[in-house]
Amino acid sequence: MKLSCLQVDLNKGLAIVGRAVATRTTLPITNNILLTADESRLKLAATNLEIAISCWLGAKVEEEGAITIPARLLTDFVNSLPNEQIDMTLSPRTRTMELKCARFEARINGVEAEEFPPIPSIEEGVSTTIKRDDLHAAIAQVVFAAATEETRPVLTGIHCQFYGDTLTLAAADGFRLAVHKAPLAQPVAELTEVIVPARTLNELQRFLGDQEEPVQVTINPNKSQVLFRLNDVEVVSQLIQGTFPNYSQLIPASYATRAEINLSDFLKATRTASIFAREGSAIVRLQVTPGEELTPGKVTLSARAEEVGDNVGEVDALVEGEETKIAFNNKFLADVLGVLHGDKVILETTNASSPGVIRPVGTDNYVHVVMPMFVQW
């Protein structure tokens, strides 16, 4: 194995696949990165047995071959090198990789490539494509609502429903629910439902910035693995097995009060209230007041911390229905307002003990449901 590549390309590739390197493992080889020189490209791959990431970068290959190298050692060394050409030579007898760049060189002991866990290859199954911007927006608006605790594994994933020309993503953690509908560039004939780990979509999100072409998505026939194929990156993930809750039943079908609010004003007022809420019980109280003939409606946000103090803020709103009060976890409210786009947002409520619904104005592809907090007014 003998090749040359640019330091900036290798450094970027190592950063990409490094996201899948195992941190706690009983299989030491998964602490390594697999390097494969093939034709005119260098392939990097890493896996923690739950997610595998592969990356290809341009290289001048003189001799093909493969080896695994300790990930942290290789990444730290390459990151410290100047932005010049790196020459890499593998000694077939000692399995030692020699790296030379400018006036720096190193020798790193490797492990046979054959000992590295095989990276799954998914060529058959349900396949579709989705535009980069559509996938990026869909992930951003749901992934934060997935559970982080493992008590209910299905809730640590994102429910993905492929049907026709629509991909529906849903996430819930027992306190909130986010549902986003995105258009598919390539229709799916049969209804397909899987649960993708939230961590997988978080990692995928990192790589979408450089992507211009549509992302190819393939689910294997037995629905145990999913492949996301980008320009020079592939992400393969195990799927979560189980039954996701029937979330459509959690979305209220009606409301007693509806407030249309300027999004940036609402978010700013929420963040201001959160300064006091986080010092206390993390509760933001909302009082929705309809307008009168000459005065607009308003939403009053307040928070208090017993030992610190309290605050009150108001934002104008176009209110339909009756006056109402409701309280939310300040982080949950700020999370959803922070991922919305556009000028205005709608808040729908029924009463203080029923879920609140938040929707962006001007589009019907997203809905967010937040459970209320019970407080003494």
Protein Blocks (a to p, Z undefined) as FASTA:
>chain_A
ZZdddfklmmmmmmmmmmmpcfbdcblklmpccdddehjaccddddehlaccdddddddd
fbgcdddddfklmmmmmmmpccddddddddfklopacddehjaccddddddfklpccddd
dfbdcdddddfklmmmmmmmmmmmpcfbfklmmlmpccdddehjbccddddehjaccddd
dddfbdcfbacdddddfklmmmmmmmmmmpmbdcdddddfkopaccdddfklccddddde
dddddfklmpcfbdfbdcdddfklmmmmmmmmmmmmmmmnopacdddddddfklccdddd
ddddfkloccddddddddehjdddddddfklmmmmmmmpgcjbdcdddfblmbccdddde
hiakbccddddddddZZ
